[in-house]
Amino acid sequence: MDGIEAEQAEGTAGMLPARMGRVRWTICAMLFAATSINYMDRQVISILKPTLEHSIGMSEIGYGYIVDAFQVAYAIGLLAAGRFVDKVGTRIGYMVIMAVWSLSAMGHALANTVLEFGLARFSLGLGESGNFPAAIKTVAEWFPQHERSLATGIFNSGANLGAVLAPLIVPWVTIHYGWHAAFMVTGCFSALWILWWFLNYRKPSDHPTLTGAELRHIYREAAVQMGPSAPWTRLLGYRQTWGYSLAKFLTDPIWWFYLFWLPSYFSAKFHLDLSHLGLPLIIVYNASAVGSIGGGWLPQPFQRLGLRAAHARLAAMLFCACAVLPVLAMSRIHSEWLAIALLSIGAAAHQGWSANLYTTASDMFPRSAVGSMTGIGGMAGAVGGALLAYYAGHILERTHSYSSLFMIAGGAYLTAWVVLQMFAPGLREVEMNA
């Protein structure tokens, strides 16, 4: 009788739907934490810019050169980082990347001249360049296509948390312990994250706690799960590569501008000192966090309206591009709170745009090429950022006006959307033969 009952129980259990599991969202949480640390490290210098202008005699042009050093290294590093992650895998690759950028960030505490800060920023740029290629490749490994923009939006919102935590932590540390100590604060976070990643991260096929149902869910839309690898020279032969890269070239610099110049904008325009800079920055970057997650979710309602996944993503990106347009009016704003409101909308729209643009790499290319593609696109964005930083340093030194910079920030996204459509209409998938 016991055997019969056991058989019936087993049959009943077999008819029950398999438990999906949520391991992939734990992986996304680790990516979110890494991106938060990444942005805390890179934003410290922008918050300390007014302090450094007095303590080491840094000029606007000098600051522009320091930002350029970061951007050039970031551009160089992205090519190597994307290929590195594709070769060694996300588990080992991400730990190495985190270690390099964290040590470089703490090394800023030893700098006392513009040249020394430039060298420290160059080293930081090389290390930080690996975060997004590694994170995007991880999303491609762990999420089906229809969830990737949401997962990307969630981990990308870590940039906003890092940008919010930095103005909370850095002024307090600087006031009490000096600006050298402010560059050391994130080292402990990095060490804990590396241990967390090492103990918990595996590929889906190797993960010990992943259910069969979740594994099938991850791979259910993947006609080709990996695809052949391809050298950079071959990737540059595809129109999709150029569309993605030019869109990054045009729009990534706007986020760099927000990160590296908003603190000095609020300081110069509204005479805010170090102890009062935090609130405007926190509001703007909190809004951008909402935009990142909301932008990642945005293709779903367009899909429910009948658009296929690629067209839904393009519709979401067009919506975000239009939402940025109020930033064009920034040069005529004289109210601090109105400036905060417009910049919050612009930053939120940028992050919504960025979450979807990042995901187009995994939409158009096989997983084996996603790390390299993200690196190529990120390199293009960093080159654009270096050019904008050079322009910003010189135009601010001569005119002390942000007008032309906000004009660029407001119009870049619609231009980029048109360019992407020209080179990659409908986000058509690349057919790569071995």
C-alpha positions as CSV (number, residue, x, y, z in Angstrom):
1,M,0.0,0.0,0.0
2,D,2.8,2.4,0.9
3,G,4.4,1.8,-2.5
4,I,1.2,2.5,-4.4
5,E,0.7,5.7,-2.3
6,A,4.3,6.8,-3.1
7,E,3.7,6.2,-6.8
8,Q,0.5,8.3,-6.7
9,A,2.3,11.0,-4.8
10,E,5.1,11.1,-7.3
11,G,2.7,11.3,-10.2
12,T,0.8,14.1,-8.6
13,A,4.1,16.0,-8.0
14,G,5.0,15.4,-11.6
15,M,1.8,17.2,-12.7
16,L,2.5,20.3,-10.6
17,P,4.2,23.2,-12.4
18,A,8.0,23.3,-11.7
19,R,9.2,26.0,-9.4
20,M,10.8,28.8,-11.5
21,G,13.4,30.1,-9.0
22,R,14.9,33.5,-8.9
23,V,18.7,32.9,-9.0
24,R,19.0,35.1,-12.0
25,W,17.7,38.1,-10.0
26,T,20.3,37.4,-7.3
27,I,22.9,37.6,-10.0
28,C,21.4,40.9,-11.1
29,A,21.6,42.2,-7.5
30,M,25.4,41.5,-7.6
31,L,25.7,43.4,-10.8
32,F,23.8,46.3,-9.2
33,A,26.2,46.3,-6.2
34,A,29.2,46.3,-8.5
35,T,27.9,49.2,-10.6
36,S,27.1,51.2,-7.4
37,I,30.7,50.8,-6.2
38,N,32.0,51.7,-9.7
39,Y,30.1,55.0,-9.7
40,M,31.0,55.9,-6.1
41,D,34.7,55.6,-7.1
42,R,34.5,57.6,-10.3
43,Q,32.3,60.5,-8.8
44,V,34.5,61.3,-5.8
45,I,36.6,63.8,-7.8
46,S,33.7,65.7,-9.3
47,I,32.3,66.4,-5.8
48,L,35.8,67.4,-4.6
49,K,36.4,69.7,-7.6
50,P,35.7,73.0,-5.8
51,T,37.9,71.8,-2.9
52,L,40.7,70.8,-5.2
53,E,40.6,74.1,-7.1
54,H,41.6,75.7,-3.8
55,S,43.9,73.1,-2.4
56,I,46.1,72.2,-5.4
57,G,45.3,75.2,-7.7
58,M,43.3,73.2,-10.3
59,S,41.8,75.2,-13.2
60,E,38.8,74.3,-15.4
61,I,41.2,73.4,-18.2
62,G,43.3,71.3,-15.7
63,Y,40.1,69.5,-14.6
64,G,39.2,68.9,-18.2
65,Y,42.5,67.2,-18.8
66,I,42.1,65.0,-15.7
67,V,38.7,63.9,-17.0
68,D,40.2,63.4,-20.4
69,A,42.8,61.1,-18.9
70,F,40.0,58.9,-17.4
71,Q,38.1,58.9,-20.7
72,V,41.0,58.0,-22.9
73,A,42.0,55.2,-20.6
74,Y,38.4,54.1,-20.4
75,A,38.2,54.0,-24.2
76,I,41.4,52.0,-24.5
77,G,40.5,49.6,-21.7
78,L,37.0,48.9,-23.1
79,L,38.5,47.2,-26.1
80,A,40.7,45.0,-24.0
81,A,38.2,44.5,-21.2
82,G,35.4,43.2,-23.6
83,R,37.8,40.7,-25.2
84,F,39.2,39.8,-21.8
85,V,35.8,38.9,-20.4
86,D,34.9,37.0,-23.5
87,K,38.1,34.9,-23.1
88,V,38.3,34.2,-19.4
89,G,34.6,34.3,-18.6
90,T,32.6,36.6,-16.3
91,R,33.4,34.9,-13.0
92,I,37.2,35.4,-13.0
93,G,37.1,38.4,-15.3
94,Y,34.8,40.5,-13.1
95,M,36.9,39.9,-9.9
96,V,40.1,41.0,-11.7
97,I,38.3,44.1,-13.1
98,M,36.9,45.1,-9.7
99,A,40.3,44.7,-8.0
100,V,42.1,46.9,-10.5
101,W,39.7,49.8,-10.4
102,S,39.4,49.8,-6.6
103,L,43.1,49.9,-6.0
104,S,43.3,52.8,-8.6
105,A,40.5,54.7,-6.9
106,M,42.3,54.5,-3.5
107,G,45.5,55.6,-5.2
108,H,44.0,59.1,-5.7
109,A,44.8,59.7,-2.0
110,L,48.5,59.9,-2.9
111,A,48.0,62.6,-5.6
112,N,48.7,66.3,-4.9
113,T,49.1,67.8,-8.4
114,V,47.1,67.9,-11.6
115,L,49.6,65.6,-13.3
116,E,49.4,63.0,-10.5
117,F,45.6,63.1,-10.5
118,G,45.7,62.6,-14.3
119,L,47.8,59.5,-13.8
120,A,45.5,58.2,-11.1
121,R,42.5,58.8,-13.3
122,F,44.1,57.1,-16.2
123,S,44.6,54.0,-14.1
124,L,41.1,54.2,-12.8
125,G,39.7,54.4,-16.3
126,L,41.6,51.3,-17.4
127,G,40.0,49.4,-14.4
128,E,36.5,50.7,-14.6
129,S,36.2,50.1,-18.3
130,G,35.6,46.4,-17.6
131,N,32.4,46.8,-15.5
132,F,29.8,47.2,-18.2
133,P,31.2,44.6,-20.7
134,A,31.3,42.1,-17.8
135,A,27.8,43.1,-16.6
136,I,26.2,43.0,-20.1
137,K,27.7,39.7,-20.8
138,T,26.5,38.3,-17.5
139,V,22.9,39.5,-18.4
140,A,23.2,37.9,-21.8
141,E,24.2,34.6,-20.0
142,W,21.5,34.7,-17.3
143,F,18.4,36.3,-18.9
144,P,16.1,35.5,-21.9
145,Q,15.9,38.3,-24.4
146,H,12.6,39.7,-23.2
147,E,14.0,40.3,-19.7
148,R,17.4,41.7,-20.6
149,S,16.5,45.4,-20.8
150,L,14.8,45.2,-17.4
151,A,17.8,43.4,-15.9
152,T,20.1,45.9,-17.5
153,G,18.0,48.8,-16.2
154,I,18.1,47.4,-12.7
155,F,21.9,46.8,-12.6
156,N,22.5,50.1,-14.4
157,S,20.5,51.9,-11.7
158,G,23.4,51.0,-9.4
159,A,25.1,53.9,-11.2
160,N,22.5,56.2,-9.7
161,L,22.8,54.6,-6.2
162,G,26.6,55.1,-6.3
163,A,26.1,58.7,-7.5
164,V,23.7,59.2,-4.6
165,L,25.9,57.6,-2.0
166,A,29.0,59.6,-3.1
167,P,27.5,63.1,-2.2
168,L,26.3,61.6,1.1
169,I,29.6,60.1,2.1
170,V,32.3,62.2,0.5
171,P,31.5,65.7,1.9
172,W,31.2,64.2,5.5
173,V,34.5,62.3,5.2
174,T,36.2,65.4,3.6
175,I,35.0,67.8,6.3
176,H,36.1,65.5,9.2
177,Y,39.2,63.7,7.8
178,G,40.3,65.6,4.7
179,W,40.0,65.0,1.0
180,H,42.7,62.4,0.8
181,A,40.6,60.1,3.0
182,A,37.6,60.6,0.8
183,F,39.3,58.5,-2.0
184,M,39.8,55.6,0.4
185,V,36.2,55.0,1.5
186,T,35.0,52.4,-1.0
187,G,37.9,50.0,-0.7
188,C,36.1,47.9,1.9
189,F,33.0,47.7,-0.3
190,S,35.1,46.4,-3.2
191,A,36.8,43.7,-1.1
192,L,33.4,42.4,0.2
193,W,31.9,42.3,-3.3
194,I,34.8,40.3,-4.7
195,L,34.4,37.7,-2.0
196,W,30.6,37.6,-2.6
197,W,31.0,37.1,-6.3
198,F,33.7,34.4,-5.9
199,L,31.5,32.4,-3.5
200,N,28.2,32.8,-5.4
201,Y,28.7,33.3,-9.1
202,R,28.6,30.4,-11.7
203,K,27.3,30.2,-15.2
204,P,23.7,29.0,-15.4
205,S,24.7,25.5,-16.6
206,D,27.1,25.1,-13.6
207,H,25.1,26.8,-10.8
208,P,24.3,24.4,-8.0
209,T,21.0,26.0,-6.9
210,L,19.5,26.8,-10.3
211,T,16.2,24.9,-10.9
212,G,15.6,23.1,-14.3
213,A,12.6,25.4,-14.8
214,E,14.7,28.6,-14.5
215,L,17.4,27.2,-16.7
216,R,14.8,26.4,-19.4
217,H,13.4,29.9,-18.9
218,I,16.8,31.5,-19.4
219,Y,17.4,29.6,-22.7
220,R,13.9,29.4,-24.1
221,E,14.3,32.3,-26.6
222,A,17.9,31.5,-27.5
223,A,17.9,29.9,-31.0
224,V,21.7,30.1,-30.8
225,Q,22.8,30.3,-27.2
226,M,26.4,31.3,-27.8
227,G,27.3,31.5,-31.5
228,P,30.8,31.7,-33.0
229,S,33.3,34.1,-31.6
230,A,34.6,36.9,-33.9
231,P,37.6,39.2,-33.8
232,W,37.1,43.0,-33.5
233,T,38.1,43.5,-37.1
234,R,35.2,41.2,-38.2
235,L,32.7,42.9,-35.9
236,L,33.6,46.3,-37.5
237,G,32.4,45.0,-40.8
238,Y,28.8,45.0,-39.6
239,R,26.5,48.0,-40.0
240,Q,25.0,47.1,-36.6
241,T,28.3,47.6,-34.9
242,W,28.6,51.2,-36.3
243,G,25.0,52.0,-35.5
244,Y,25.5,50.9,-31.9
245,S,28.9,52.6,-31.5
246,L,27.8,55.9,-33.0
247,A,24.7,56.0,-30.7
248,K,27.1,55.4,-27.8
249,F,29.5,58.1,-29.1
250,L,26.7,60.7,-29.2
251,T,24.9,59.9,-25.9
252,D,27.4,58.5,-23.4
253,P,29.2,61.8,-23.1
254,I,26.1,63.4,-21.7
255,W,26.1,61.1,-18.7
256,W,29.8,61.8,-18.1
257,F,29.0,65.5,-18.3
258,Y,26.3,65.1,-15.6
259,L,28.7,63.0,-13.4
260,F,31.7,65.2,-13.7
261,W,30.3,68.8,-14.0
262,L,26.9,68.9,-12.2
263,P,28.6,69.5,-8.8
264,S,30.6,72.5,-10.1
265,Y,27.5,73.7,-12.1
266,F,25.5,73.9,-8.9
267,S,28.4,75.4,-7.0
268,A,29.0,78.1,-9.7
269,K,25.4,78.9,-10.6
270,F,23.8,78.8,-7.1
271,H,26.9,79.3,-4.9
272,L,26.5,76.0,-3.0
273,D,29.4,74.9,-0.8
274,L,30.6,71.4,-0.1
275,S,28.1,70.9,2.7
276,H,25.1,71.9,0.6
277,L,25.9,70.2,-2.7
278,G,24.5,66.8,-1.6
279,L,20.8,67.5,-1.8
280,P,20.6,68.6,-5.5
281,L,22.8,65.7,-6.6
282,I,20.9,63.2,-4.6
283,I,17.6,64.3,-6.1
284,V,18.9,64.2,-9.7
285,Y,20.5,60.8,-9.3
286,N,17.5,59.3,-7.5
287,A,15.4,60.4,-10.5
288,S,17.9,58.8,-12.8
289,A,17.5,55.5,-10.9
290,V,13.8,55.6,-11.5
291,G,14.5,56.3,-15.2
292,S,16.9,53.4,-15.4
293,I,14.5,50.8,-14.1
294,G,11.4,52.4,-15.8
295,G,13.3,52.6,-19.1
296,G,14.2,49.0,-18.8
297,W,10.5,48.1,-18.3
298,L,9.3,50.5,-21.0
299,P,9.5,48.1,-24.0
300,Q,7.0,45.8,-22.4
301,P,3.9,48.0,-22.8
302,F,4.9,48.7,-26.4
303,Q,5.0,44.9,-26.9
304,R,1.6,44.6,-25.5
305,L,0.4,47.1,-28.1
306,G,1.6,44.6,-30.8
307,L,5.2,45.7,-31.5
308,R,7.8,42.9,-31.7
309,A,10.6,43.1,-29.2
310,A,13.1,45.0,-31.3
311,H,10.6,47.6,-32.4
312,A,9.3,48.0,-28.9
313,R,12.8,48.7,-27.7
314,L,13.2,51.4,-30.4
315,A,9.9,52.9,-29.4
316,A,11.1,53.1,-25.8
317,M,14.3,54.7,-26.9
318,L,12.4,57.3,-29.0
319,F,10.3,58.1,-25.9
320,C,13.4,58.7,-23.8
321,A,15.0,60.8,-26.5
322,C,12.0,63.1,-26.6
323,A,11.9,63.3,-22.8
324,V,15.4,64.8,-22.7
325,L,14.4,67.8,-24.8
326,P,13.5,70.1,-21.8
327,V,17.2,70.2,-21.0
328,L,17.6,72.6,-23.9
329,A,16.0,75.3,-21.8
330,M,18.6,75.1,-19.0
331,S,20.5,78.2,-20.1
332,R,17.4,80.3,-19.3
333,I,16.8,78.8,-15.9
334,H,17.5,80.9,-12.8
335,S,15.7,78.9,-10.2
336,E,17.7,76.2,-8.3
337,W,14.7,74.0,-7.9
338,L,13.6,74.3,-11.6
339,A,17.1,73.5,-12.6
340,I,17.0,70.4,-10.4
341,A,13.7,69.4,-11.9
342,L,14.9,69.7,-15.5
343,L,18.1,67.9,-14.8
344,S,16.3,65.1,-13.0
345,I,14.1,64.6,-16.1
346,G,17.2,64.6,-18.4
347,A,19.2,62.2,-16.2
348,A,16.2,59.8,-15.8
349,A,15.6,59.9,-19.6
350,H,19.3,59.2,-20.2
351,Q,19.3,56.2,-18.0
352,G,16.2,54.8,-19.6
353,W,17.8,55.3,-23.0
354,S,21.0,53.7,-21.8
355,A,19.3,50.6,-20.4
356,N,17.8,49.9,-23.8
357,L,20.8,50.9,-25.9
358,Y,23.0,48.5,-23.9
359,T,20.5,45.7,-24.5
360,T,20.6,46.2,-28.3
361,A,24.1,44.7,-28.3
362,S,22.7,41.3,-27.1
363,D,19.6,41.8,-29.4
364,M,21.7,42.0,-32.5
365,F,24.8,39.9,-31.7
366,P,25.3,36.3,-30.3
367,R,26.3,35.9,-26.7
368,S,29.9,35.1,-27.6
369,A,30.4,38.6,-29.1
370,V,28.4,40.6,-26.5
371,G,31.4,41.4,-24.3
372,S,33.4,42.6,-27.3
373,M,30.5,44.6,-28.8
374,T,29.9,46.3,-25.5
375,G,33.6,47.2,-25.3
376,I,33.6,48.6,-28.8
377,G,30.5,50.7,-28.1
378,G,31.8,51.8,-24.8
379,M,35.1,52.8,-26.4
380,A,33.1,55.0,-28.8
381,G,31.2,56.5,-25.9
382,A,34.4,57.2,-24.0
383,V,36.0,58.9,-27.0
384,G,33.0,61.1,-27.3
385,G,33.3,61.8,-23.5
386,A,36.9,62.8,-23.9
387,L,36.1,65.2,-26.7
388,L,33.2,66.7,-24.6
389,A,35.5,67.0,-21.6
390,Y,38.1,68.9,-23.6
391,Y,35.5,71.2,-24.9
392,A,33.9,71.7,-21.5
393,G,37.2,72.6,-19.8
394,H,38.1,75.2,-22.4
395,I,34.6,76.7,-22.9
396,L,34.1,77.1,-19.1
397,E,37.6,78.5,-18.5
398,R,36.9,81.2,-21.2
399,T,33.1,82.0,-20.9
400,H,32.0,80.4,-17.5
401,S,28.8,79.5,-19.3
402,Y,27.2,76.1,-19.5
403,S,24.7,77.1,-22.3
404,S,26.4,75.3,-25.2
405,L,26.9,72.2,-23.0
406,F,23.2,71.9,-22.2
407,M,22.3,72.5,-25.8
408,I,24.5,69.4,-26.7
409,A,22.9,67.4,-23.9
410,G,19.4,68.2,-25.0
411,G,19.8,67.3,-28.7
412,A,22.1,64.3,-28.7
413,Y,19.5,61.6,-28.2
414,L,17.2,62.2,-31.1
415,T,20.3,62.5,-33.4
416,A,21.5,59.2,-32.0
417,W,18.2,57.5,-32.5
418,V,18.1,58.5,-36.2
419,V,21.7,57.3,-36.6
420,L,20.9,53.9,-35.0
421,Q,17.9,53.5,-37.3
422,M,20.0,54.3,-40.4
423,F,22.7,51.8,-39.6
424,A,20.6,49.1,-37.9
425,P,17.0,49.4,-39.1
426,G,14.7,47.4,-36.8
427,L,17.8,46.1,-34.8
428,R,18.2,43.3,-37.3
429,E,20.1,40.4,-35.9
430,V,23.6,39.7,-37.3
431,E,24.1,36.4,-38.9
432,M,27.6,35.2,-37.9
433,N,28.9,31.9,-39.4
434,A,31.7,30.0,-37.7
